[in-house]
Amino acid sequence: MFEPNEREVLRRIRPEDRVLDVGGWARPFNRADVVVDAEPYETRGYYRREGGAGAQGGSVERFTRETWIQMDVCGPRPLPFPDRHFDFAVCSHTLEDVRDPLFLCAELIRVAKAGYIEVPSRAAESSRGCEHPAIAGYSHHRWLIDIDGSVVTFMMKYHLIQADWRYSLPQEFLWALSDSRRVQWLFWEDRFEFRERVIHGAAQQIAELERFVRVTHPYPAWQLAASDAARAALALPRRAARRLFRAAGGR
């Protein structure tokens, strides 16, 4: 969880509130009364074991072994709680991982009166170098997510994003991103909107990936122009292709 927002989450939670953490295994939110995750209680705190960030949500775990519920959060069964059972639900860096984030969003709204969602920004998830210089984003993440106001939009992380440098952002762009631009979040009350954006066909998927890269401006204009010229040259006679490439700054 983005550290400044941790303080705001704790400020919004009253002492008597019932709090749920969904998907908190790697770094549980200690103020939670109940944690739901696919992984077991005994292995919680992966990031702490790997030398990463410490505890969040307070220094003392409020949940216990008995209130740690190990289950698949994407069904086929709903979360095992009545409607509006919790006053606040935390779901931080989970929605990008799961196979059915729309189901989980619906369940969050059903079981809680308010909550906090945090996911990687699309810029971070589209950048190479998070794990490997040749891979965009994290290898286990399934979705590119946009949060606009109270609307959360999920788009499949199409495999084509790994196929060409023009479809993702360079490692240097990731290095320059501030912590606040590597994530996006939503504080919600009562409900929020969520949807999936589906793009059919490789050509349309490439167009969307390239559109995002171009509006983000991670590459100099001459590099994009030379790339466009080289691509166009593939469909031209050899002599015309050479003229076009030189006009774009090539030699």
Kinemage of the C-alpha trace (Angstrom):
@kinemage 1
@onewidth
@group {chain A} dominant
@subgroup {mainchain}
@vectorlist {calphas} color= white
{ca met a 1} P 0.000 0.000 0.000
{ca phe a 2} L 1.208 3.501 -0.857
{ca glu a 3} L 2.512 4.716 2.513
{ca pro a 4} L 0.740 8.134 2.672
{ca asn a 5} L -2.568 6.364 1.996
{ca glu a 6} L -2.002 3.922 4.846
{ca arg a 7} L -2.369 6.812 7.273
{ca glu a 8} L -5.567 7.948 5.572
{ca val a 9} L -7.036 4.439 5.690
{ca leu a 10} L -6.325 4.211 9.412
{ca arg a 11} L -7.841 7.660 9.948
{ca arg a 12} L -11.088 6.558 8.315
{ca ile a 13} L -11.410 3.415 10.421
{ca arg a 14} L -13.055 3.849 13.815
{ca pro a 15} L -11.950 1.733 16.809
{ca glu a 16} L -15.190 -0.261 16.764
{ca asp a 17} L -15.230 -0.870 12.977
{ca arg a 18} L -15.036 -4.367 11.529
{ca val a 19} L -12.289 -4.431 8.884
{ca leu a 20} L -11.627 -6.947 6.118
{ca asp a 21} L -8.392 -7.400 4.161
{ca val a 22} L -8.827 -9.241 0.851
{ca gly a 23} L -5.647 -10.652 -0.667
{ca gly a 24} L -3.336 -9.449 2.082
{ca trp a 25} L -1.064 -12.479 2.294
{ca ala a 26} L 2.130 -10.832 1.016
{ca arg a 27} L 1.808 -7.858 3.389
{ca pro a 28} L -1.284 -8.119 5.613
{ca phe a 29} L -3.058 -5.009 6.837
{ca asn a 30} L -2.656 -5.467 10.588
{ca arg a 31} L -5.766 -3.504 11.558
{ca ala a 32} L -7.941 -6.042 9.732
{ca asp a 33} L -10.157 -8.224 11.894
{ca val a 34} L -10.440 -10.783 9.094
{ca val a 35} L -8.102 -11.641 6.200
{ca val a 36} L -9.183 -13.637 3.142
{ca asp a 37} L -6.477 -15.027 0.869
{ca ala a 38} L -5.654 -18.094 -1.204
{ca glu a 39} L -2.443 -18.631 0.771
{ca pro a 40} L -2.193 -20.013 4.328
{ca tyr a 41} L -1.843 -18.019 7.533
{ca glu a 42} L 1.503 -19.628 8.376
{ca thr a 43} L 3.215 -18.213 5.272
{ca arg a 44} L 1.903 -14.636 5.534
{ca gly a 45} L 4.246 -11.652 5.194
{ca tyr a 46} L 6.114 -12.631 2.034
{ca tyr a 47} L 7.470 -9.119 1.484
{ca arg a 48} L 8.836 -8.959 5.018
{ca arg a 49} L 10.584 -12.310 4.547
{ca glu a 50} L 12.133 -11.087 1.300
{ca gly a 51} L 13.563 -7.998 2.984
{ca gly a 52} L 10.959 -5.611 1.637
{ca ala a 53} L 8.575 -3.239 3.385
{ca gly a 54} L 7.591 -3.875 6.986
{ca ala a 55} L 4.199 -4.122 8.627
{ca gln a 56} L 1.341 -1.865 7.631
{ca gly a 57} L -1.936 -1.007 9.297
{ca gly a 58} L -0.341 -0.802 12.733
{ca ser a 59} L 2.372 -2.776 14.472
{ca val a 60} L 0.126 -5.457 15.998
{ca glu a 61} L -1.911 -8.019 14.056
{ca arg a 62} L -5.567 -7.746 14.987
{ca phe a 63} L -6.506 -10.797 12.920
{ca thr a 64} L -5.661 -14.286 14.179
{ca arg a 65} L -5.221 -17.765 12.797
{ca glu a 66} L -8.949 -18.300 13.413
{ca thr a 67} L -9.943 -15.184 11.454
{ca trp a 68} L -7.616 -15.902 8.543
{ca ile a 69} L -9.811 -17.496 5.857
{ca gln a 70} L -7.964 -19.385 3.158
{ca met a 71} L -10.059 -19.570 -0.006
{ca asp a 72} L -10.242 -18.731 -3.698
{ca val a 73} L -11.484 -15.126 -3.765
{ca cys a 74} L -12.754 -15.531 -7.336
{ca gly a 75} L -15.381 -18.151 -6.630
{ca pro a 76} L -17.124 -20.377 -7.323
{ca arg a 77} L -18.309 -19.526 -3.810
{ca pro a 78} L -18.887 -15.919 -2.708
{ca leu a 79} L -17.000 -14.513 0.255
{ca pro a 80} L -18.415 -16.170 3.389
{ca phe a 81} L -19.938 -13.053 4.935
{ca pro a 82} L -23.405 -11.484 5.047
{ca asp a 83} L -24.189 -8.322 3.120
{ca arg a 84} L -22.608 -5.167 4.621
{ca his a 85} L -20.942 -7.195 7.341
{ca phe a 86} L -17.784 -5.047 7.371
{ca asp a 87} L -17.452 -1.323 7.885
{ca phe a 88} L -14.292 -1.125 5.778
{ca ala a 89} L -12.528 -3.419 3.288
{ca val a 90} L -8.919 -3.155 2.098
{ca cys a 91} L -7.950 -4.683 -1.252
{ca ser a 92} L -4.418 -3.582 -2.090
{ca his a 93} L -2.446 -5.014 -5.023
{ca thr a 94} L -4.742 -7.982 -5.499
{ca leu a 95} L -7.146 -7.129 -8.325
{ca glu a 96} L -4.362 -7.127 -10.928
{ca asp a 97} L -3.444 -10.694 -9.912
{ca val a 98} L -6.743 -12.545 -9.905
{ca arg a 99} L -8.504 -14.202 -12.822
{ca asp a 100} L -11.897 -12.538 -12.171
{ca pro a 101} L -11.480 -9.070 -10.654
{ca leu a 102} L -15.047 -8.096 -11.593
{ca phe a 103} L -16.450 -10.849 -9.379
{ca leu a 104} L -14.209 -9.709 -6.536
{ca cys a 105} L -15.237 -6.054 -6.963
{ca ala a 106} L -18.885 -7.085 -6.720
{ca glu a 107} L -18.142 -9.054 -3.554
{ca leu a 108} L -16.286 -6.128 -1.962
{ca ile a 109} L -19.312 -3.914 -2.531
{ca arg a 110} L -21.626 -6.594 -1.172
{ca val a 111} L -19.814 -7.360 2.091
{ca ala a 112} L -18.487 -3.886 3.010
{ca lys a 113} L -19.900 -0.409 3.463
{ca ala a 114} L -16.723 1.349 2.352
{ca gly a 115} L -13.171 0.544 1.435
{ca tyr a 116} L -9.872 1.181 -0.265
{ca ile a 117} L -8.543 -0.280 -3.527
{ca glu a 118} L -4.972 0.059 -4.776
{ca val a 119} L -3.465 -1.313 -8.007
{ca pro a 120} L -0.405 -0.592 -10.161
{ca ser a 121} L -0.781 2.375 -12.477
{ca arg a 122} L -1.071 1.529 -16.130
{ca ala a 123} L 2.191 3.389 -16.718
{ca ala a 124} L 4.056 1.178 -14.239
{ca glu a 125} L 2.452 -2.031 -15.498
{ca ser a 126} L 3.340 -1.059 -19.084
{ca ser a 127} L 6.995 -0.348 -18.252
{ca arg a 128} L 9.839 -2.762 -18.833
{ca gly a 129} L 12.198 -3.424 -15.960
{ca cys a 130} L 9.863 -4.120 -13.023
{ca glu a 131} L 11.240 -7.652 -12.918
{ca his a 132} L 13.268 -7.953 -16.110
{ca pro a 133} L 14.417 -5.449 -18.755
{ca ala a 134} L 12.577 -7.367 -21.478
{ca ile a 135} L 9.248 -7.814 -19.653
{ca ala a 136} L 6.560 -5.139 -19.317
{ca gly a 137} L 5.204 -4.946 -15.784
{ca tyr a 138} L 5.123 -7.952 -13.473
{ca ser a 139} L 5.098 -11.462 -14.869
{ca his a 140} L 2.176 -12.638 -12.701
{ca his a 141} L -0.156 -9.693 -13.348
{ca arg a 142} L -3.126 -10.345 -15.634
{ca trp a 143} L -4.651 -6.884 -16.113
{ca leu a 144} L -3.958 -3.313 -17.200
{ca ile a 145} L -6.150 -1.178 -14.961
{ca asp a 146} L -7.377 2.408 -15.154
{ca ile a 147} L -9.126 4.215 -12.296
{ca asp a 148} L -11.036 7.310 -13.411
{ca gly a 149} L -13.023 8.881 -10.608
{ca ser a 150} L -15.080 6.046 -9.142
{ca val a 151} L -14.844 3.842 -12.253
{ca val a 152} L -12.352 0.961 -12.366
{ca thr a 153} L -11.685 -0.418 -15.849
{ca phe a 154} L -9.899 -3.712 -16.425
{ca met a 155} L -8.272 -4.568 -19.747
{ca met a 156} L -6.517 -7.846 -20.340
{ca lys a 157} L -2.748 -7.494 -20.367
{ca tyr a 158} L -2.533 -8.643 -23.956
{ca his a 159} L 0.504 -10.793 -24.734
{ca leu a 160} L 1.380 -8.448 -27.592
{ca ile a 161} L 2.652 -5.924 -25.042
{ca gln a 162} L 5.807 -8.070 -24.822
{ca ala a 163} L 6.232 -8.390 -28.609
{ca asp a 164} L 7.704 -5.005 -29.562
{ca trp a 165} L 9.286 -2.035 -27.801
{ca arg a 166} L 6.657 0.253 -29.350
{ca tyr a 167} L 3.926 -1.407 -27.276
{ca ser a 168} L 5.494 -0.745 -23.854
{ca leu a 169} L 7.458 1.899 -21.974
{ca pro a 170} L 11.250 1.797 -21.490
{ca gln a 171} L 12.970 0.907 -18.257
{ca glu a 172} L 14.292 4.469 -17.958
{ca phe a 173} L 10.711 5.745 -17.889
{ca leu a 174} L 9.960 3.439 -14.946
{ca trp a 175} L 13.009 4.672 -13.053
{ca ala a 176} L 11.765 8.256 -13.382
{ca leu a 177} L 8.277 7.483 -12.049
{ca ser a 178} L 7.600 8.741 -8.534
{ca asp a 179} L 6.066 6.358 -5.997
{ca ser a 180} L 2.718 8.108 -6.353
{ca arg a 181} L 2.714 7.567 -10.143
{ca arg a 182} L 3.511 3.865 -9.863
{ca val a 183} L 0.164 3.173 -8.226
{ca gln a 184} L -3.456 4.300 -8.421
{ca trp a 185} L -6.124 4.024 -5.795
{ca leu a 186} L -9.752 4.556 -4.889
{ca phe a 187} L -11.415 5.330 -1.571
{ca trp a 188} L -15.033 4.282 -1.978
{ca glu a 189} L -18.227 4.490 0.053
{ca asp a 190} L -21.360 2.429 -0.545
{ca arg a 191} L -20.256 1.329 -4.028
{ca phe a 192} L -18.084 2.014 -7.067
{ca glu a 193} L -18.340 1.181 -10.757
{ca phe a 194} L -16.273 -1.491 -12.449
{ca arg a 195} L -16.109 -2.893 -15.964
{ca glu a 196} L -13.979 -4.845 -18.404
{ca arg a 197} L -12.771 -3.389 -21.685
{ca val a 198} L -12.467 -6.050 -24.384
{ca ile a 199} L -10.564 -5.432 -27.629
{ca his a 200} L -10.997 -7.951 -30.437
{ca gly a 201} L -8.238 -8.669 -32.933
{ca ala a 202} L -4.476 -8.207 -32.863
{ca ala a 203} L -4.546 -5.046 -34.983
{ca gln a 204} L -6.922 -3.293 -32.589
{ca gln a 205} L -4.932 -4.472 -29.561
{ca ile a 206} L -1.712 -3.151 -31.067
{ca ala a 207} L -3.413 0.162 -31.838
{ca glu a 208} L -4.454 0.591 -28.186
{ca leu a 209} L -1.040 -0.372 -26.834
{ca glu a 210} L 0.687 2.027 -29.209
{ca arg a 211} L -1.830 4.780 -28.421
{ca phe a 212} L -1.022 4.597 -24.719
{ca val a 213} L 2.719 4.629 -25.361
{ca arg a 214} L 2.469 7.651 -27.648
{ca val a 215} L 0.320 9.754 -25.293
{ca thr a 216} L 2.775 8.966 -22.483
{ca his a 217} L 5.680 10.335 -24.573
{ca pro a 218} L 8.456 8.011 -23.361
{ca tyr a 219} L 10.393 8.045 -26.641
{ca pro a 220} L 11.886 10.958 -28.638
{ca ala a 221} L 9.972 11.958 -31.756
{ca trp a 222} L 12.835 10.998 -34.080
{ca gln a 223} L 12.832 7.413 -32.754
{ca leu a 224} L 9.111 6.986 -33.366
{ca ala a 225} L 9.381 8.607 -36.805
{ca ala a 226} L 12.236 6.304 -37.809
{ca ser a 227} L 10.277 3.316 -36.570
{ca asp a 228} L 7.176 4.361 -38.522
{ca ala a 229} L 9.276 4.818 -41.632
{ca ala a 230} L 10.871 1.402 -41.269
{ca arg a 231} L 7.486 -0.246 -40.873
{ca ala a 232} L 6.051 1.545 -43.864
{ca ala a 233} L 9.092 0.552 -45.897
{ca leu a 234} L 8.168 -3.098 -45.658
{ca ala a 235} L 5.291 -2.471 -48.063
{ca leu a 236} L 7.245 -0.384 -50.599
{ca pro a 237} L 9.618 -1.146 -53.450
{ca arg a 238} L 13.238 -1.127 -52.331
{ca arg a 239} L 14.220 2.228 -53.854
{ca ala a 240} L 11.137 4.067 -52.528
{ca ala a 241} L 11.668 2.518 -49.130
{ca arg a 242} L 15.228 3.835 -49.009
{ca arg a 243} L 14.056 7.388 -49.790
{ca leu a 244} L 11.405 7.228 -47.081
{ca phe a 245} L 13.856 5.949 -44.500
{ca arg a 246} L 16.358 8.733 -45.280
{ca ala a 247} L 13.622 11.355 -45.086
{ca ala a 248} L 12.852 10.156 -41.548
{ca gly a 249} L 16.457 10.733 -40.482
{ca gly a 250} L 17.975 7.353 -41.322
{ca arg a 251} L 21.222 6.874 -43.311
